[in-house]
Structures are given as C-alpha cells and as structure tokens.
Amino acid sequence: MNYYNEIKQELVNNEVYKKVKDYSKNRSDLKTYYTVGKLLSEAGRHYGEGIISKYSKKLTNELNKGYNTSSLKRMRQFYTMVQKGATL
C-alpha cells in the first residue's frame, strides 16, 4: 500500500467535495480527518514517526496548502480518540 498516495487522494477528494457540497463540509471533513488519521497511524507503524514530517512537506508542496506536522498529528490523534470510543 502506498500510504502517501492514499493520504493525498483523500485530501484532494475532500477539497473537491467541499467545493461541490458546502453544506456537508463538516461531515466530509470529519470523515477525511478520520481516514487520514488511520492511514497516518498505519504508516507510522510501518515507517516510523518521521513519516508525518515527510508527508507534511510533500503534501504542502503538491497541494499548495499547509498540511503541517501539527495538523497531521491532530488527524492521527482524532482517529485514535474515535477508536477509543469518542463519538463524532
């Protein structure tokens, strides 16, 4: 599995979806952040903690948006919280 491509595709899909359907932006954001968080969690187990920094730089360059390490870590934390029983 190419985690980077999966993460990038989720984020690109989310941007497209937000432009088409603004009224469901929050739902789309939550779903995207959960999925990206899950992928980051899995990628971290395979490639180590430094993968978030690497992906952050690549995503920011390729998508021209600020996906800094803090925001990616928050997405991973969101996924972890939901897995532990937090409700959306």
Secondary structure, 3 states (H helix, E strand, C coil): CCHHHHHHHHHHHHHHHHHHCHHHHHHHHHHHHHHHHHHHHHHHHHHCCCHHHHHHHHHHHHHCCCCCHHHHHHHHHHHHHHHCCCCC
